[in-house]
Amino acid sequence: MIKRSHTSPKLSELVEFPLAGTMVVTAGQVADNRDGDILTQTADTLAKIDRLLAEAGTDKLKIAYAYVWLPDIKDFDAMNSVWEKWVPQGAAPARACVEGRLADPRLKVEIQVFALR
């Protein structure tokens, strides 16, 4: 059971979970279409995460933590507009979002998640 505290549509300030069970961790995921804008790339990246979590037998309701990297922090609000629609209400993970250069200059966002199964 995951317990979330101080939860907003964007993130939970505190996430507690038991150590028994399996932790599923994705690699940093990026959009396949590297020519899309921040909205398109965020949606594509989150869809990839959905597929990977399903393959591992879990889903976004069980995400405990997420890292988000943006090469331009000015895209923070636009990325969050997609993120907040994707995260189930009341189930936002703990999250960090930082500005950092990504491997391909066409990339607008990279996301890694940690989920329980």
N, C-alpha and C positions, 0 to 999 in steps of 0.2 A: 504494500500500500504506500503510495506517495502522498506525503503531507506537504501542502503548499501554504505559505504565510505571506501576508502583505502582497497580494496578487493584484496586478493590473492587466489590461489587455496585452501589454508588451512583455512583462516578465514578472516573476515572483522573486521577492527579495531573499526568501529562504525556502529551500526544498530539502525535505528529509525523506530518506528511504532506507529500508532494511538492507543489510549486507547479504542476506541469503538471496539466491536467485542468480540471474545472469544479467550483466551489464552489456548492452549493445552500443558500440561506438562506431559512428561513421567516420570516414576520412572527410577532409574538407571537400564539400561538394560545390560545383560551379555549373553554370548554365552551359548547355550544349551549343546554343545559338549565341555566340559571342558578339554578335552585331546588334543584339537587342538592347533596349534601354534598361534602366535599373528596375522598372516595374516588371518587364518581361523576364529579365534574368532572375529576379527574385522568385517569381512564380515558377519558372522552370527548375530552379534549384530546389525549391520546396517540394515540387512534384517528384524529383529524383529521390529526395529524402523519404517521402511517403513510400515509394517503391522499395527502397532498401530496407526500411523498417518492416514492411509487410513480408519481405523475403526472410527476415530474421524472426518473424513470428510476433512482432510487436507493432505499435503504432504511435502516433504523435501524442496521444493521451498519456503515454508513459515516458515522455521525454523529461528528464530531470534537469539537464543543463544544455545550453547551446552557446557556441562561439560564433560571432558574426564579424567578418572583416570587410571593410569598405575602403577602396582606394581613395575615395573622396567623401569625407564625412558630411559634405553638403547633401549627399543622397540619403542620409539617415531617415528623414521624415518620409520620403517616398518608399524606401525599403520597408519601414514600419507599417505603412498603409497596406502593404501586401501581407506582411508577417501577421499583423493583428487580425486579418480576416482568416488566416490559415490556422492560427492557434485556437484550439477549442476553448470556449468561454470557461473561465475558472481553472484552466489547466496550463497556464503559462509556465514555462520552465524558468529556472534561474538562467541569466543570460549576460554575456559580456559582448559589447559591440565596440570595435576599435577601428581606427583608420590605419591602413597599412598597404604597402605596395603588393600587388598580386603577381603571380607568375606570368600572366599574359596581360598586356596593357589594355586589351579590349574587355577584360572582365570587370564587372561592376560590383560583384558581391561573391563572397565565399562563406559557406555555413557548415559547421560541424555540430552534431548532436550526440548526446549520451542518453540512452533510454534503458529502461528495465524491461525484462521479459519474464 
